[in-house]
């Protein structure tokens, strides 16, 4: 995240971002402890996870807030239309469609058609 992006954020938003990163770190530590893994094993698992998924934590944090919000909803839903996402984010469907298509161009999201509806899902193969 760039300094100008951080400066534009409120203190509450910055703390929320820090909290999200800490929760992610906590989950990874809990996983390591439960599996009784060593540090080199954990590094290998994390590297494989980053290679298999187009969106790791650092990539997610580097996205602009409007795209990050869209991606978070898509993570929760798994697969969704722009309309489904717009209902949750309370943005216009056309706006969410634009954001999703931008994420498709970036390679983070898949786009496919089921009948007349266009669905989006997180890319697994970046």
C-alpha positions in Angstrom: 0.0 0.0 0.0 1.4 3.4 -1.0 1.9 6.2 1.5 -0.7 8.4 -0.3 -3.3 5.7 0.0 -2.6 5.3 3.7 -2.8 9.1 4.2 -6.2 9.1 2.5 -7.5 6.5 4.9 -9.1 7.3 8.2 -7.6 6.0 11.4 -10.4 3.5 11.7 -9.8 2.2 8.2 -6.0 1.8 8.9 -6.8 -0.1 12.1 -9.3 -2.3 10.3 -6.6 -3.2 7.7 -4.1 -4.0 10.5 -6.7 -6.1 12.2 -7.4 -8.1 9.0 -3.7 -8.8 8.5 -3.3 -9.8 12.2 -6.3 -12.2 12.0 -4.7 -13.8 8.9 -1.4 -14.2 10.7 -3.2 -15.7 13.7 -5.0 -18.2 11.5 -1.7 -19.3 9.9 0.0 -19.6 13.3 -2.9 -21.7 14.6 -2.7 -23.9 11.5 1.1 -24.4 12.0 0.6 -25.3 15.7 -2.3 -27.7 14.9 -0.2 -29.5 12.2 3.0 -29.3 14.2 4.9 -28.0 11.2 8.3 -26.6 11.1 9.1 -23.1 9.7 10.6 -24.5 6.3 7.5 -26.7 5.8 5.3 -23.6 6.5 7.2 -21.5 4.0 6.8 -24.3 1.3 3.1 -24.4 2.0 2.7 -20.6 1.8 4.7 -20.4 -1.4 2.5 -23.2 -3.0 -0.6 -21.4 -1.7 0.6 -18.1 -3.4 1.4 -19.9 -6.6 -2.0 -21.7 -6.7 -4.1 -18.6 -5.9 -4.0 -15.3 -7.7 -4.9 -13.4 -4.6 -2.7 -13.7 -1.5 -3.0 -11.3 1.4 -0.4 -8.9 0.2 -2.0 -8.7 -3.3 -5.4 -8.1 -1.7 -4.0 -5.3 0.5 -2.3 -3.7 -2.6 -5.7 -3.4 -4.4 -7.6 -0.1 -4.2 -10.3 -0.1 -1.6 -13.2 -0.3 -4.1 -11.7 -3.4 -5.8 -10.8 -4.9 -2.4 -14.4 -4.6 -1.2 -15.6 -6.4 -4.4 -13.1 -9.2 -4.0 -14.0 -9.7 -0.3 -17.6 -10.2 -1.2 -16.7 -12.5 -4.1 -14.5 -14.6 -1.7 -17.5 -14.9 0.7 -20.0 -15.8 -2.1 -17.6 -18.1 -4.1 -19.4 -17.4 -7.3 -21.7 -14.5 -8.0 -23.2 -12.1 -10.6 -22.5 -8.4 -10.5 -26.1 -7.9 -9.3 -25.5 -10.3 -6.3 -22.4 -8.4 -5.3 -24.0 -5.0 -5.8 -26.8 -5.9 -3.3 -24.2 -6.5 -0.6 -21.9 -3.6 -1.4 -24.8 -1.2 -2.0 -23.2 0.1 -5.2 -24.8 0.2 -8.6 -24.8 -3.1 -10.6 -23.0 -1.4 -13.5 -20.3 -0.1 -11.1 -19.7 -3.6 -9.7 -19.7 -5.0 -13.2 -17.0 -2.6 -14.1 -14.9 -3.5 -11.1 -15.4 -7.2 -11.7 -14.3 -6.8 -15.4 -11.3 -4.9 -14.2 -10.4 -7.8 -11.9 -10.9 -10.2 -14.8 -8.4 -8.2 -16.9 -5.9 -8.2 -14.0 -6.2 -12.0 -13.9 -7.6 -12.3 -10.4 -11.2 -13.2 -11.3 -12.8 -15.7 -13.8 -15.8 -14.7 -15.8 -18.2 -17.3 -17.3 -21.8 -17.5 -18.5 -24.6 -19.7 -17.3 -27.6 -19.2 -19.6 -28.2 -15.4 -19.8 -26.3 -14.6 -16.6 -22.6 -13.8 -16.3 -20.9 -15.1 -13.1 -17.6 -14.3 -11.6 -15.4 -16.3 -9.3 -11.9 -16.0 -7.9 -9.1 -17.4 -10.2 -7.3 -20.4 -8.8 -4.5 -20.7 -11.4 -2.5 -17.5 -11.4 
